[in-house]
């Protein structure tokens, strides 16, 4: 397996020229570009030197379970403790609870490197971060004081417990029950697919559990969100008795073998003691605080796998010698990167990865603006954009991770299909990403029904107008490359506008037709959003190349080439989706179940 090289220059270029990091409203105004780059450099060192070398071992020697205790992959605990000792778990969180109050987008940028280096291990802090968000937003003061400092430091970890065997997408079918017992509740039931539901990294694990409140109506309105510690926490912060919650088995998975995915039993004896977060009946609403940020974070995981699979394939293409070049009469064998199909495939991998990274970090920057802007209107504007971007980032970036990892296997040829080269691991690891935290089909429904029809297309139209504006800026530069990007992006956004109009008109009286077209609409809008990100980077690269102080010419020229490739080779592929969106639902609606 090849070494991982953190793409620091690419990441920081996005932060500086897409996110606008220098002008980003921040809780901690001492964080400038120089400090941000230093943070990225140090995070990259730990990712490359400590986490990455354990990636293959995690795949081959995954977590085990013995006597209701999970035994993690050898080396994972030490790597996690180095992560905690470096303060990395606390980067983005409230300094009132021992956090470092750095921007969310900077935390996302560091997370990409953990995830590229070792996706399985990175899932542990990811779920802790989700638990922190839920308690910080919906917990009472006592709960925040008791749990947040240790969760934020990483001294304790957190989990998210939603799914049951009969309750996946439909959480109203949850059977796990919480019965009031004085100041707490006793929870009984079973949860599945619980990431890092047990381990020995830390002294305690704080489970956030969605359960039906005994006596309330069944369905979403009867759910509550509960804190269930592995070990009860005394008033002085010390650990008390073992709670009645245990892992009973691990799932045998296609990938992410180093991440223990547990079946968790609650209340096999007297009932697991849990503490209500927020109000009874508001559990699903409060859980979505975890889900929404987790969805963008999963999109970032998709970017991470794209980057790692691309690096792996690039290294192989430079080393593997096979056949002579077209037109070369000497017929000397050359590295396969010299062959045009390989070069085209690598360009596809590279440009998709850069566009996806930019879109994910752009959404992260909007999270920062929604949280930290001093003006309420500015906060609302940013939050509306976060809401629109969430399904795009989650679905597009994770779909791309599977596509890019598959392309990486293809570049390896037959050697990609065997485990020795390591290319197959990225494909296997990537395949969960379009599924968890809401399948990508659910993301497409979220986009068209909640986001698009929900505000009658207002936010999407604003986004479309922004894209049109940058096409005008590009065309005014009197540059061949920028003009080509402008032309292609303008054509694509016009198609998106037609698709959007159809969704809005059809959705007024024919929801089924809209539902059939939702995945295609998400794919079209996401690719064009990616094209917008590439256009922003191309415009910045062109401007910097005109600067006398520029000392990064090769990198900037490569940015322009990559953006042009995306515009000319990838964007036109989604233009035809307008025809599919507007007229492709009839056959799906007509076929009867018995005809399959």
C-alpha positions in Angstrom: 0.0 0.0 0.0 1.4 3.4 -1.0 2.2 6.1 1.6 -0.3 8.9 2.1 0.7 12.4 1.2 -1.5 15.1 2.7 -2.7 17.5 -0.1 -1.9 20.6 2.0 -1.6 22.9 -0.9 -4.9 21.9 -2.5 -6.7 22.1 0.8 -5.4 25.5 1.7 -6.1 26.9 -1.7 -9.8 25.9 -1.3 -9.9 27.5 2.2 -8.3 30.7 1.0 -10.0 31.1 -2.4 -13.3 29.3 -2.2 -14.2 29.5 1.5 -12.7 32.9 2.1 -11.0 31.8 5.3 -9.3 35.1 6.1 -12.6 37.0 6.1 -14.6 34.2 7.7 -16.5 35.3 10.9 -14.7 33.4 13.7 -15.3 32.8 17.4 -11.6 33.1 17.9 -10.3 36.1 15.9 -6.7 35.1 16.5 -6.9 32.4 13.9 -5.5 33.7 10.6 -4.3 32.1 7.4 -0.8 31.5 8.8 -2.0 29.7 11.9 -4.5 27.7 9.9 -1.8 26.4 7.6 0.4 25.5 10.6 -2.6 23.5 12.0 -3.0 21.7 8.7 0.7 20.8 8.5 0.7 19.3 12.0 -2.5 17.4 11.4 -1.0 16.1 8.1 2.1 14.8 9.9 0.0 12.7 12.4 -2.2 11.5 9.6 0.6 10.4 7.4 3.1 9.2 10.0 0.9 7.5 12.6 -2.6 6.8 11.3 -1.9 5.9 7.7 0.6 3.0 8.4 -2.2 1.3 10.4 -4.8 1.4 7.6 -3.9 -1.9 6.0 -3.6 -3.7 9.3 -7.1 -2.4 10.3 -8.5 -3.9 7.0 -6.8 -7.3 7.5 -7.1 -7.6 11.2 -10.3 -5.8 12.2 -11.9 -5.4 15.6 -13.0 -8.6 17.5 -15.5 -9.2 20.3 -14.9 -11.4 23.3 -17.1 -11.7 26.4 -19.1 -8.6 25.4 -16.0 -6.5 25.0 -14.6 -5.2 21.8 -10.9 -5.7 21.1 -9.8 -3.1 18.5 -7.1 -3.5 15.9 -3.6 -3.5 17.4 -2.1 0.0 17.2 -5.4 1.8 16.9 -5.6 2.8 20.6 -2.1 4.3 20.7 -2.9 6.3 17.5 -6.1 7.5 18.9 -4.4 8.6 22.2 -1.8 10.5 20.1 -4.7 12.2 18.4 -6.2 13.2 21.7 -2.9 14.3 23.3 -2.4 16.6 20.3 -5.7 18.3 21.0 -7.1 17.4 17.7 -10.5 16.2 18.9 -11.2 19.7 20.4 -10.3 21.8 17.4 -13.8 23.1 16.5 -15.6 23.2 19.8 -16.6 25.7 22.4 -13.8 26.9 24.6 -16.2 27.1 27.5 -15.9 23.3 27.6 -12.2 23.0 26.8 -12.5 23.4 23.1 -10.2 25.4 20.8 -13.0 27.4 19.0 -11.4 27.0 15.6 -13.6 27.3 12.4 -15.6 24.3 11.5 -14.2 24.3 7.9 -10.7 24.1 9.3 -11.7 21.1 11.5 -13.2 19.5 8.3 -9.9 20.1 6.5 -8.0 18.3 9.2 -10.7 15.5 9.3 -10.2 14.9 5.6 -6.6 13.9 6.3 -7.5 11.6 9.2 -10.1 10.0 6.9 -7.8 9.6 4.0 -5.1 8.1 6.2 -7.4 5.7 8.0 -11.1 5.8 7.4 -11.9 3.1 10.0 -10.2 4.9 12.9 -11.5 8.3 11.9 -15.1 7.1 12.5 -14.4 7.1 16.3 -14.0 10.9 16.6 -16.6 11.5 13.9 -19.4 10.0 16.1 -18.0 11.7 19.2 -18.3 15.1 17.4 -21.9 14.3 16.5 -22.7 13.5 20.2 -21.0 16.8 21.2 -23.2 18.7 18.8 -26.4 17.2 20.2 -25.6 17.7 23.8 -24.2 21.3 23.2 -27.4 22.3 21.4 -30.1 20.5 23.3 -28.6 19.4 26.7 -29.2 21.2 29.9 -26.4 23.0 31.8 -25.8 20.1 34.1 -25.4 17.7 31.2 -23.1 20.1 29.4 -20.9 20.5 32.4 -20.8 16.7 33.1 -20.2 15.4 29.6 -18.9 18.0 27.2 -15.3 18.6 28.6 -14.4 15.0 28.4 -16.1 14.4 25.0 -14.5 17.5 23.5 -11.0 16.6 24.8 -11.6 13.0 23.5 -11.0 11.5 26.9 -14.4 10.0 26.4 -16.0 9.0 23.1 -19.6 9.2 21.9 -21.9 7.2 19.7 -25.2 7.7 17.8 -27.8 5.0 18.3 -30.8 5.1 15.9 -31.2 2.0 13.8 -33.0 -1.2 14.8 -33.6 -4.3 12.8 -37.1 -3.1 11.9 -36.4 0.7 12.0 -33.9 2.0 9.5 -35.1 4.9 7.4 -38.4 4.8 9.2 -37.4 5.7 12.8 -41.0 5.9 13.8 -40.9 2.1 14.1 -38.4 2.2 16.9 -39.2 -0.3 19.7 -36.4 0.6 22.2 -38.3 2.0 25.2 -37.5 4.5 27.9 -39.5 4.3 31.1 -39.4 7.1 33.7 -37.8 6.2 37.0 -37.5 9.2 39.2 -34.9 11.7 37.8 -33.8 9.3 35.0 -35.2 6.7 32.7 -34.6 3.0 32.3 -34.0 2.0 28.7 -34.6 -1.5 27.2 -34.0 -2.6 23.6 -31.5 -3.3 21.0 -29.7 -1.1 18.5 -27.7 -2.2 15.4 -25.0 -0.6 13.2 -23.5 1.3 16.2 -20.1 2.6 15.1 -17.4 2.2 17.9 -20.2 1.1 20.2 -17.4 -0.4 22.4 -13.6 -0.2 22.6 -10.8 0.3 25.1 -9.5 3.6 23.9 -11.2 5.6 26.7 -12.5 5.0 30.2 -16.1 5.9 29.2 -18.4 5.9 26.2 -21.4 8.2 26.0 -24.2 6.7 23.9 -26.8 9.0 22.4 -29.9 6.8 22.0 -33.2 7.4 20.3 -36.0 5.6 22.2 -39.8 5.5 22.5 -41.0 7.2 25.7 -43.2 4.8 27.6 -46.8 6.1 27.7 -46.4 8.4 24.7 -48.0 7.8 21.3 -46.1 5.5 18.9 -44.3 7.1 16.0 -42.0 10.1 15.7 -43.9 12.2 18.3 -43.3 9.7 21.0 -39.5 9.6 20.7 -36.9 10.9 23.1 -33.1 11.3 22.9 -31.2 9.9 25.9 -27.6 10.0 27.2 -26.7 6.5 28.3 -23.1 6.3 29.6 -21.2 3.1 29.6 -20.2 4.0 33.2 -22.4 6.2 35.2 -20.9 9.6 36.0 -20.9 10.8 39.6 -21.6 14.4 40.5 -17.9 15.1 41.1 -17.1 13.8 37.6 -15.7 10.4 38.7 -16.9 7.2 37.2 -19.4 5.1 39.0 -21.1 1.7 38.3 -21.2 -0.1 35.0 -24.4 0.7 33.2 -26.7 -2.0 31.7 -25.5 -1.6 28.1 -23.3 -4.1 26.3 -22.1 -5.0 22.8 -23.3 -8.5 21.9 -21.9 -8.9 18.4 -20.0 -7.2 15.6 -21.3 -6.9 12.0 -19.2 -8.7 9.4 -18.8 -6.0 6.8 -17.6 -5.5 3.2 -15.2 -2.8 4.3 -14.1 -0.5 7.2 -13.0 -3.6 9.1 -11.1 -1.7 11.7 -14.2 0.1 12.8 -16.3 -2.0 15.2 -19.9 -1.9 14.1 -21.8 -3.2 17.1 -25.1 -4.7 18.0 -25.9 -3.0 21.4 -28.2 -4.4 24.0 -29.8 -2.0 26.5 -31.4 -3.2 29.7 -30.8 -6.9 29.7 -30.9 -6.7 33.5 -32.5 -3.8 35.4 -32.6 -1.4 32.4 -29.9 0.9 31.2 -30.0 4.2 33.0 -30.5 7.1 30.7 -30.9 10.9 30.9 -33.3 12.8 28.6 -31.7 15.4 26.3 -34.3 18.1 25.6 -37.9 17.2 25.8 -39.9 14.1 25.5 -41.3 13.8 22.0 -38.6 15.9 20.5 -36.0 13.1 20.2 -36.1 12.9 16.4 -35.7 16.7 16.1 -32.8 16.7 18.5 -31.2 13.7 16.9 -31.2 15.5 13.6 -28.7 18.0 15.1 -26.3 15.0 15.0 -27.5 13.8 11.6 -27.2 17.1 9.6 -23.6 17.8 10.5 -22.8 14.1 10.3 -24.1 14.1 6.7 -21.6 16.8 5.6 -18.9 15.0 7.5 -19.7 11.8 5.6 -19.5 13.8 2.4 -16.0 14.8 3.6 -15.2 11.1 4.1 -16.1 10.6 0.4 -13.6 13.3 -0.5 -11.0 11.6 1.6 -11.4 8.2 -0.1 -11.3 9.9 -3.5 -8.0 11.5 -2.6 -6.5 8.3 -1.2 -7.6 6.2 -4.2 -6.3 8.8 -6.6 -2.9 8.9 -4.9 -2.7 5.1 -4.9 -3.6 4.9 -8.6 -1.3 7.7 -9.6 1.7 6.1 -7.9 1.0 2.8 -9.7 0.5 4.5 -13.1 3.9 6.0 -12.8 5.6 2.8 -11.8 3.8 0.2 -14.0 5.6 -0.2 -17.3 3.5 -1.7 -20.1 3.5 -1.3 -24.0 4.9 1.4 -26.2 3.4 4.8 -26.9 1.2 5.3 -29.8 3.2 6.4 -32.8 6.5 5.5 -31.2 8.3 3.2 -33.7 10.9 2.1 -31.2 8.1 0.3 -29.4 9.9 0.8 -26.0 7.7 0.0 -23.1 6.7 3.1 -21.0 4.9 3.7 -17.7 1.2 3.4 -18.2 0.6 7.0 -17.3 1.9 7.8 -20.8 -1.2 6.1 -22.3 -4.0 8.4 -23.1 -6.8 6.3 -21.5 -4.9 6.1 -18.2 -4.1 9.9 -18.4 -7.8 10.6 -19.0 -8.9 8.4 -16.1 -6.4 10.1 -13.8 -7.6 13.5 -14.9 -11.2 12.4 -14.1 -10.2 11.2 -10.7 -8.2 14.3 -9.9 -10.7 16.9 -11.1 -13.7 15.2 -9.4 -11.7 15.0 -6.1 -10.8 18.7 -6.2 -14.3 19.7 -7.1 -15.8 17.6 -4.3 -13.3 18.9 -1.7 -14.1 22.5 -2.7 -17.9 21.8 -2.4 -17.5 20.2 1.0 -15.3 22.9 2.5 -17.6 25.6 1.0 -20.4 24.0 2.9 -18.2 24.0 6.0 -17.5 27.7 5.6 -21.2 28.3 5.4 -21.6 26.5 8.7 -19.1 28.9 10.2 -21.0 31.9 8.8 -24.3 30.6 10.1 -22.8 30.2 13.6 -20.6 33.2 13.9 -21.9 36.0 11.8 -22.8 39.1 13.9 -25.8 39.8 11.8 -28.9 37.7 12.2 -29.8 38.1 8.5 -26.4 37.0 7.5 -26.7 33.9 9.7 -30.1 33.0 8.1 -28.6 33.5 4.6 -25.7 31.2 5.4 -27.9 28.5 7.1 -30.2 28.4 4.0 -27.1 27.7 1.9 -26.0 25.0 4.4 -29.4 23.4 4.2 -29.2 23.3 0.4 -25.7 22.0 0.3 -26.1 19.2 2.8 -27.7 16.6 0.5 -25.4 17.6 -2.4 -22.3 17.2 -0.3 -23.4 14.0 1.3 -24.6 12.3 -1.8 -22.3 13.5 -4.5 -19.1 13.2 -2.7 -19.9 9.7 -1.5 -21.1 8.5 -4.9 -17.9 9.9 -6.3 -15.8 8.0 -3.7 -17.2 4.7 -5.1 -16.7 5.8 -8.7 -13.1 7.1 -8.1 -12.1 4.0 -6.0 -13.4 1.8 -8.8 -11.4 3.8 -11.4 -8.4 3.2 -9.2 -8.9 -0.5 -9.4 -9.3 -0.2 -13.2 -5.9 1.6 -13.5 -4.3 -1.3 -11.6 -5.9 -3.8 -14.1 -5.9 -7.3 -12.8 -3.7 -6.3 -9.9 -6.4 -4.0 -8.7 -8.7 -7.0 -8.2 -6.4 -8.8 -5.8 -5.8 -7.6 -2.3 -2.0 -7.4 -2.4 -2.0 -4.0 -4.1 -4.4 -2.4 -1.6 -6.5 -0.7 -4.3 -9.5 -2.9 -3.5 -9.7 -1.7 0.2 -10.6 1.8 -0.9 -13.5 0.5 -3.0 -14.7 -1.7 -0.1 -14.4 1.0 2.4 -16.1 3.6 0.2 -19.2 1.5 -0.4 -20.7 2.2 3.0 -20.6 6.0 2.4 -23.6 6.3 0.1 -25.6 4.3 2.6 -25.1 5.5 6.1 -26.3 8.7 7.7 -29.3 8.6 5.3 -28.9 6.8 2.0 -28.3 8.9 -1.1 -31.8 8.2 -2.3 -33.0 9.8 0.9 -30.7 12.7 0.2 -32.3 13.2 -3.2 -35.7 13.3 -1.6 -34.5 15.8 0.9 -33.2 18.0 -1.9 -36.4 18.1 -4.0 -39.1 17.8 -1.3 -37.7 19.6 1.7 -35.3 22.0 0.2 -36.6 22.8 -3.3 -40.3 22.4 -2.9 -40.1 23.5 0.7 -39.1 27.1 -0.2 -40.5 27.1 -3.8 -37.0 27.0 -5.3 -35.9 30.3 -3.6 -32.5 29.2 -2.4 -31.7 27.1 -5.5 -32.5 30.1 -7.7 -30.1 32.2 -5.7 -27.4 29.6 -6.1 -28.1 29.5 -9.9 -27.8 33.3 -10.1 -24.4 33.1 -8.4 -23.2 30.6 -10.9 -24.5 32.7 -13.8 -22.6 35.7 -12.2 -19.3 33.8 -12.2 -19.7 32.8 -15.8 -19.9 36.5 -16.7 -16.7 37.2 -14.6 -14.9 34.4 -16.4 -15.9 35.6 -19.9 -14.7 39.1 -19.1 -11.1 38.0 -18.5 -10.2 37.7 -22.2 -8.6 34.3 -21.6 -9.1 31.2 -23.8 -9.2 28.8 -20.8 -11.6 30.9 -18.7 -13.8 31.5 -21.7 -14.2 27.8 -22.3 -15.0 27.2 -18.7 -17.5 30.0 -18.8 -19.2 28.7 -21.9 -19.6 25.1 -20.6 -20.7 26.2 -17.1 -23.3 28.6 -18.6 -24.8 25.9 -20.8 -25.0 23.5 -17.8 -26.6 26.0 -15.4 -29.2 26.8 -18.0 -30.1 23.1 -18.1 -30.2 23.1 -14.3 -32.6 26.0 -14.4 -34.9 24.1 -16.8 -34.8 21.0 -14.5 -35.6 23.1 -11.5 -38.5 24.7 -13.1 -39.9 21.3 -14.0 -39.5 20.0 -10.5 -41.3 23.0 -9.1 -44.2 22.9 -11.6 -44.6 19.1 -11.4 -44.3 18.9 -7.7 -47.5 21.0 -7.3 -49.6 18.0 -8.3 -47.5 14.9 -9.1 -45.1 14.0 -6.3 -44.4 10.5 -7.7 -42.9 11.8 -10.9 -40.7 14.2 -8.9 -39.6 11.3 -6.7 -38.6 9.2 -9.8 -36.5 12.1 -11.0 -35.0 13.1 -7.7 -31.7 11.2 -7.9 -31.1 12.5 -11.4 -31.8 16.1 -10.2 -29.4 15.7 -7.3 -26.7 14.3 -9.7 -27.1 17.2 -12.1 -27.2 19.9 -9.5 -24.2 18.5 -7.6 -22.0 18.2 -10.7 -22.9 21.8 -11.6 -22.2 22.9 -8.1 -18.8 21.2 -8.5 -18.3 23.0 -11.7 -19.0 26.3 -9.9 -16.3 25.5 -7.4 -13.8 24.7 -10.1 -14.7 28.0 -11.8 -14.1 29.9 -8.6 -10.7 28.2 -8.3 -9.8 28.8 -11.9 -10.6 32.5 -11.6 -8.4 32.8 -8.5 -5.6 30.8 -10.2 -5.7 33.1 -13.3 -5.6 36.2 -11.1 -2.6 34.9 -9.1 -0.8 34.0 -12.3 -1.0 37.7 -13.3 0.5 38.8 -10.0 4.2 39.7 -10.0 4.6 38.2 -6.5 3.3 34.8 -7.6 5.8 32.0 -6.8 3.5 29.0 -7.4 3.2 29.0 -11.1 3.2 25.3 -11.8 0.5 24.6 -9.2 -1.7 27.4 -10.5 -1.4 26.3 -14.1 -2.4 22.8 -13.1 -5.5 24.3 -11.4 -6.5 25.9 -14.7 -5.9 22.7 -16.7 -7.9 20.7 -14.2 -10.8 23.2 -14.1 -10.9 23.2 -17.9 -11.0 19.4 -18.0 -13.9 19.4 -15.6 -15.8 22.0 -17.6 -15.2 20.4 -21.0 -15.2 16.7 -20.3 -17.4 16.2 -17.2 -20.0 19.0 -17.1 -21.5 18.2 -20.5 -22.3 14.7 -19.3 -25.0 16.0 -16.9 -26.7 18.3 -19.4 -28.7 15.5 -20.9 -30.1 14.7 -17.4 -32.7 17.5 -18.0 -34.4 15.3 -20.6 -34.3 12.3 -18.2 -35.6 14.5 -15.3 -38.5 16.0 -17.3 -39.7 12.9 -19.2 -38.1 9.8 -17.8 -40.6 8.9 -15.1 -43.5 7.4 -17.2 -42.1 3.8 -17.4 -41.4 3.7 -13.7 -44.9 4.9 -12.9 -46.5 2.5 -15.3 -44.8 -0.8 -14.4 -46.7 -3.0 -11.9 -44.8 -4.8 -9.1 -45.8 -8.1 -10.6 -44.0 -7.2 -13.8 -40.5 -7.2 -12.2 
